[in-house]
Amino acid sequence: RPVGGQRLPEIFLGRQGGLKSRRTLDPETARDMVRVREARRAFRKHYTDCFWSYRPDLAIGRDDVAWVADQLRKHGSRGAWMTAAKLCR
């Protein structure tokens, strides 16, 4: 759909850009997916402070979220602590 008279590139929105997802997830699975995404983001953001002894391309899954939060609390700054608190909600 044109925005302001111009077409947005497909790469900006993706192939399905803005269309409703056909995936149906129960709320618990959706929350788990969000927690894993946030744990992966925290791993990358705080890698030099908290995770330097692990491979930078370490795969973080659902079972690793609590471990990421624990490492953030042990070795991180106040910002890392706040991120860990969000992961454990």
Legacy VTK file of the C-alpha trace (Angstrom):
# vtk DataFile Version 3.0
C-alpha trace
ASCII
DATASET POLYDATA
POINTS 89 float
0.000 0.000 0.000
1.464 3.417 -0.871
2.343 5.657 2.044
2.476 9.373 1.294
2.276 8.598 -2.410
5.322 6.303 -2.287
5.606 2.537 -2.086
7.582 1.187 0.838
10.232 -1.327 -0.125
9.254 -4.925 0.633
12.424 -5.406 2.638
11.191 -2.736 5.067
7.991 -4.547 5.954
8.771 -8.059 4.841
6.845 -10.070 2.330
3.640 -10.091 4.387
4.283 -6.545 5.667
1.552 -5.418 7.981
-0.834 -8.301 7.294
-2.294 -10.181 10.206
-0.321 -13.261 11.163
-1.948 -16.609 10.442
-0.103 -18.216 13.330
-2.238 -19.052 16.323
-0.376 -19.311 19.601
-1.681 -19.829 23.052
-0.729 -17.010 25.454
1.859 -19.095 27.323
3.772 -19.984 24.151
3.682 -16.369 22.997
5.084 -15.205 26.355
7.844 -17.817 26.144
8.784 -16.610 22.676
9.028 -13.027 23.908
11.157 -14.069 26.900
13.558 -16.005 24.656
13.854 -13.032 22.299
14.576 -10.701 25.226
17.121 -13.157 26.698
18.934 -13.320 23.354
18.959 -9.539 23.145
20.312 -9.282 26.717
23.013 -11.864 25.936
24.230 -9.781 22.992
23.941 -6.452 24.817
25.771 -7.562 27.977
28.137 -10.033 26.339
31.368 -8.233 27.312
30.283 -7.767 30.939
28.526 -11.006 31.789
29.035 -13.625 29.100
32.589 -13.050 27.838
33.667 -16.605 28.690
30.974 -18.144 26.464
30.875 -18.405 22.689
29.398 -15.238 21.154
27.134 -17.343 18.939
25.761 -19.428 21.821
22.190 -20.541 21.077
19.801 -19.259 23.753
16.578 -21.251 24.066
13.588 -21.362 26.379
15.471 -23.410 28.964
18.312 -20.856 29.055
16.262 -17.788 30.035
16.723 -18.377 33.789
20.475 -18.921 33.264
20.790 -15.640 31.336
18.940 -13.809 34.125
21.192 -15.411 36.759
24.367 -14.397 34.902
23.056 -10.851 34.481
22.465 -10.630 38.236
25.855 -12.094 39.169
28.087 -10.186 36.786
26.114 -7.244 35.446
25.538 -3.607 36.227
22.302 -2.075 37.452
20.979 -2.069 33.889
21.699 -5.781 33.615
19.917 -6.320 36.922
16.842 -4.510 35.599
16.897 -6.630 32.450
17.124 -9.800 34.569
14.099 -8.670 36.567
12.106 -8.263 33.350
13.135 -11.731 32.184
11.895 -13.317 35.416
8.410 -11.836 35.429
LINES 1 90
89 0 1 2 3 4 5 6 7 8 9 10 11 12 13 14 15 16 17 18 19 20 21 22 23 24 25 26 27 28 29 30 31 32 33 34 35 36 37 38 39 40 41 42 43 44 45 46 47 48 49 50 51 52 53 54 55 56 57 58 59 60 61 62 63 64 65 66 67 68 69 70 71 72 73 74 75 76 77 78 79 80 81 82 83 84 85 86 87 88
